[in-house]
Amino acid sequence: MGAAYCAAVILGVVPFGGCGGDLTMCDGAAYYYAPPDPYRWDLRPEGVAPYRYAPAFLIPFAPLRLLPWEVFVAVWFALHVGAFIWLRAGWMLAVPGLQDDVIRGNVTVFLAVAIVLALTRSAAWWMPVLLTKVTPGIGAVWHLARREWREFAIAVGATVVVVAIGFALSPAVWSEWLRSLAAGPETYEVGHPLGPLALRLVLAALLICFAAITDRAWLLPVALLVAVPGLWPLNFALLAAIPRLMAPARETRPIQRSEPPSAGIATDSC
């Protein structure tokens, strides 16, 4: 029922004023219609949101941009619904506000997927978080708090490699992205009930450390919601990661606690 409602909104059957224009999936349109210089926001079509992510995001997105707009909308919508279902959070599609990520065509639910994969598969999945919303990438502190040095190095290394290759191939475009981040307070609504971004990053880091040390992975998406640049209803899609992270069979590695060997018994070193 929630998916049907979202589809009705996207098709214009049900009114939606979240984008301030006639185009409902305005965030998805920002990726679809991004010009060769994606940070020339004056070149974007009317009603399309500004493109704010790293240029690297447009590379895996390129096949979708080859589709006609109507087909793209259908595919992008289906991917969102599938992501919510995979996260065991399909019920969020029926909750007003929580469904905005689908309606606007943003990427927040895919970042929730990346968070789960970063904790259960490879820390390299922090890379798409750092190169899109940026500040929720503070979640990689989880590995530091758990003394998972290799995983933290993978998260940072994967991001640095992508950025280095990007700058080598298109230095001007990547420099424009960094300038757009620096101008964020003037071009982006960064309001949040918990205060300024610097304070929230500290709060988020403390909450992440507590979650990591106490093995409460489900708290990580909550901390990242504190760290988002600006709090919009669509950002709550980060919480879709919680059911997967609460599952008894989740594969996050427990903290390895060293114990003194018993007398006369040989033990392997960690």
C-alpha positions as CSV (number, residue, x, y, z in Angstrom):
1,M,0.0,0.0,0.0
2,G,2.9,2.4,0.8
3,A,4.5,1.6,-2.5
4,A,1.2,2.2,-4.3
5,Y,0.8,5.6,-2.6
6,C,4.4,6.6,-3.5
7,A,3.8,5.6,-7.1
8,A,0.6,7.7,-7.2
9,V,2.4,10.7,-5.9
10,I,5.2,10.4,-8.4
11,L,2.6,10.0,-11.2
12,G,0.9,13.2,-10.1
13,V,-2.3,11.5,-9.0
14,V,-1.8,12.6,-5.4
15,P,-0.4,16.2,-4.8
16,F,3.1,16.6,-3.3
17,G,4.7,19.9,-2.6
18,G,8.0,18.8,-1.2
19,C,10.1,19.9,-4.2
20,G,8.5,23.3,-4.8
21,G,7.7,22.7,-8.4
22,D,5.9,20.5,-10.9
23,L,8.5,17.8,-11.0
24,T,8.0,15.4,-8.0
25,M,11.1,13.2,-8.3
26,C,13.3,16.4,-8.2
27,D,16.3,14.8,-6.5
28,G,16.4,11.9,-9.0
29,A,16.2,14.5,-11.8
30,A,19.3,16.2,-10.4
31,Y,21.3,13.0,-11.1
32,Y,19.5,12.3,-14.4
33,Y,19.8,15.8,-15.9
34,A,23.3,16.6,-14.5
35,P,25.2,18.5,-17.2
36,P,28.9,17.8,-18.1
37,D,29.8,20.4,-15.4
38,P,27.3,19.2,-12.8
39,Y,28.0,22.1,-10.4
40,R,26.8,24.7,-12.9
41,W,23.5,24.8,-11.2
42,D,22.3,27.7,-13.5
43,L,22.2,25.2,-16.3
44,R,19.8,22.7,-14.7
45,P,16.2,22.5,-16.0
46,E,13.5,24.3,-14.0
47,G,12.3,22.3,-11.0
48,V,15.4,20.1,-10.8
49,A,17.3,20.0,-7.6
50,P,21.0,21.0,-7.6
51,Y,23.5,18.1,-8.0
52,R,25.7,18.1,-4.9
53,Y,27.5,14.7,-4.8
54,A,31.0,13.8,-6.0
55,P,31.5,13.4,-9.8
56,A,32.2,9.7,-9.2
57,F,28.6,9.1,-8.4
58,L,27.6,9.8,-12.0
59,I,29.7,7.0,-13.3
60,P,27.7,4.0,-12.0
61,F,24.6,6.1,-12.5
62,A,25.4,6.6,-16.2
63,P,23.4,3.6,-17.6
64,L,20.3,4.9,-15.9
65,R,20.8,8.3,-17.6
66,L,20.6,6.5,-21.0
67,L,16.9,5.5,-20.3
68,P,14.0,7.8,-21.3
69,W,12.9,9.9,-18.3
70,E,9.7,7.9,-17.8
71,V,11.5,4.6,-17.8
72,F,14.2,6.0,-15.5
73,V,11.5,7.0,-13.0
74,A,10.0,3.5,-13.0
75,V,13.4,1.8,-12.6
76,W,14.6,4.2,-9.9
77,F,11.3,3.8,-8.0
78,A,11.6,0.0,-8.2
79,L,15.2,0.1,-6.9
80,H,14.1,2.2,-3.9
81,V,11.2,-0.1,-3.1
82,G,13.5,-3.1,-3.4
83,A,16.1,-1.5,-1.1
84,F,13.5,-0.9,1.6
85,I,12.3,-4.5,1.3
86,W,15.9,-5.9,1.4
87,L,16.5,-3.9,4.5
88,R,13.3,-5.4,6.1
89,A,11.9,-1.9,6.4
90,G,9.2,-2.0,3.8
91,W,6.7,-0.7,6.3
92,M,8.5,2.7,6.1
93,L,7.0,3.1,2.6
94,A,3.6,3.7,4.3
95,V,4.8,6.3,6.8
96,P,4.4,9.9,5.8
97,G,7.8,11.6,5.7
98,L,9.8,8.3,5.8
99,Q,8.6,7.7,2.3
100,D,10.0,11.0,1.0
101,D,13.3,9.4,-0.1
102,V,11.3,7.3,-2.6
103,I,9.1,10.1,-3.8
104,R,11.9,12.6,-4.3
105,G,14.2,9.9,-5.8
106,N,17.0,10.6,-3.3
107,V,19.8,8.1,-2.4
108,T,19.3,7.9,1.4
109,V,17.9,4.4,1.4
110,F,20.8,3.2,-0.7
111,L,23.2,4.7,1.9
112,A,21.3,2.6,4.5
113,V,22.1,-0.4,2.4
114,A,25.8,0.7,2.2
115,I,25.9,1.0,6.0
116,V,24.7,-2.5,6.4
117,L,27.2,-3.8,3.9
118,A,30.0,-1.8,5.5
119,L,29.5,-3.6,8.7
120,T,28.7,-7.1,7.3
121,R,30.8,-7.3,4.1
122,S,33.5,-4.7,3.5
123,A,34.3,-1.4,5.0
124,A,34.9,-0.1,1.5
125,W,31.1,0.5,1.4
126,W,31.7,3.7,3.4
127,M,33.1,5.2,0.2
128,P,29.7,5.9,-1.4
129,V,28.6,7.5,1.8
130,L,31.6,9.8,2.0
131,L,31.3,10.8,-1.6
132,T,27.5,11.6,-1.5
133,K,26.2,12.9,1.9
134,V,29.8,13.2,3.2
135,T,29.2,13.8,6.9
136,P,27.4,10.5,7.6
137,G,30.8,9.0,6.6
138,I,31.8,9.6,10.2
139,G,30.3,6.2,10.7
140,A,33.7,4.7,9.8
141,V,34.7,5.7,13.4
142,W,32.9,2.5,14.3
143,H,36.0,0.6,13.1
144,L,38.4,2.8,15.1
145,A,36.4,2.3,18.3
146,R,36.5,-1.4,17.8
147,R,40.2,-1.4,16.9
148,E,39.4,-2.7,13.5
149,W,42.4,-0.9,12.0
150,R,42.3,-2.9,8.7
151,E,38.7,-2.1,8.1
152,F,39.2,1.6,8.8
153,A,42.1,1.7,6.4
154,I,40.0,0.1,3.7
155,A,37.2,2.7,4.2
156,V,39.7,5.6,4.0
157,G,41.8,4.0,1.3
158,A,38.9,3.2,-1.0
159,T,37.7,6.8,-0.8
160,V,41.2,8.3,-1.3
161,V,41.8,6.1,-4.4
162,V,38.5,7.2,-6.0
163,V,39.2,10.8,-5.2
164,A,42.8,10.7,-6.5
165,I,41.8,9.0,-9.8
166,G,39.0,11.6,-10.2
167,F,41.3,14.5,-9.7
168,A,43.8,13.0,-12.1
169,L,41.2,12.6,-14.8
170,S,39.0,15.7,-14.2
171,P,40.7,18.1,-11.8
172,A,38.5,21.1,-12.6
173,V,35.2,19.2,-12.0
174,W,36.4,17.7,-8.7
175,S,37.7,21.1,-7.6
176,E,34.2,22.4,-8.3
177,W,32.7,19.7,-6.0
178,L,35.0,20.7,-3.2
179,R,34.1,24.4,-3.7
180,S,30.4,23.4,-3.6
181,L,31.0,21.7,-0.3
182,A,32.7,24.7,1.2
183,A,29.8,26.9,0.1
184,G,27.3,24.5,1.6
185,P,26.2,26.8,4.4
186,E,25.2,29.4,1.9
187,T,23.6,27.1,-0.7
188,Y,22.0,24.4,1.4
189,E,19.6,24.4,4.3
190,V,21.7,22.9,7.2
191,G,19.1,23.4,10.0
192,H,18.9,20.6,12.6
193,P,17.1,20.6,16.0
194,L,20.3,19.4,17.7
195,G,22.4,22.4,16.8
196,P,25.2,23.3,14.5
197,L,27.0,20.7,12.4
198,A,30.3,20.8,14.3
199,L,28.5,20.0,17.5
200,R,26.5,17.3,16.0
201,L,29.5,15.6,14.5
202,V,31.0,15.4,18.0
203,L,27.7,14.0,19.4
204,A,27.5,11.5,16.5
205,A,31.1,10.4,17.1
206,L,30.5,9.8,20.8
207,L,27.3,7.8,20.0
208,I,29.1,5.7,17.4
209,C,31.9,4.9,19.9
210,F,29.3,3.9,22.5
211,A,27.5,1.7,19.9
212,A,30.7,0.1,18.7
213,I,32.1,-0.7,22.2
214,T,28.7,-2.1,23.4
215,D,28.1,-4.0,20.1
216,R,24.9,-2.1,19.4
217,A,25.1,-1.8,15.6
218,W,21.5,-0.6,15.4
219,L,22.5,2.7,17.0
220,L,24.8,3.5,14.1
221,P,22.1,4.8,11.8
222,V,20.7,6.9,14.6
223,A,24.1,8.5,15.1
224,L,24.4,9.2,11.3
225,L,21.0,10.9,11.4
226,V,22.5,13.3,13.9
227,A,25.4,13.9,11.5
228,V,23.5,14.7,8.3
229,P,24.2,18.2,7.0
230,G,20.5,19.2,7.2
231,L,17.6,17.3,8.6
232,W,15.0,16.6,5.9
233,P,12.2,14.0,6.2
234,L,14.0,11.9,3.5
235,N,17.1,11.6,5.8
236,F,15.0,9.3,8.1
237,A,15.4,6.6,5.5
238,L,18.8,6.0,7.1
239,L,16.9,4.3,9.9
240,A,15.9,1.6,7.4
241,A,19.2,0.0,8.2
242,I,18.2,-0.8,11.8
243,P,16.1,-4.0,11.2
244,R,19.1,-5.6,9.3
245,L,21.5,-4.5,12.0
246,M,19.3,-5.8,14.8
247,A,18.8,-9.2,13.2
248,P,20.3,-12.0,15.4
249,A,22.1,-13.4,12.3
250,R,23.9,-10.2,11.5
251,E,27.5,-10.7,10.6
252,T,29.2,-7.7,12.3
253,R,32.4,-8.9,14.0
254,P,32.3,-8.9,17.8
255,I,35.1,-7.1,19.6
256,Q,38.0,-9.4,20.2
257,R,38.8,-9.3,23.9
258,S,42.2,-10.8,24.9
259,E,42.3,-13.2,27.9
260,P,45.4,-14.5,29.7
261,P,46.3,-18.0,28.6
262,S,45.8,-20.8,31.1
263,A,48.9,-22.3,32.6
264,G,50.5,-25.0,30.5
265,I,48.2,-24.5,27.5
266,A,49.6,-23.2,24.3
267,T,47.4,-20.5,22.6
268,D,47.5,-19.0,19.2
269,S,48.2,-15.3,19.0
270,C,45.5,-13.0,17.5
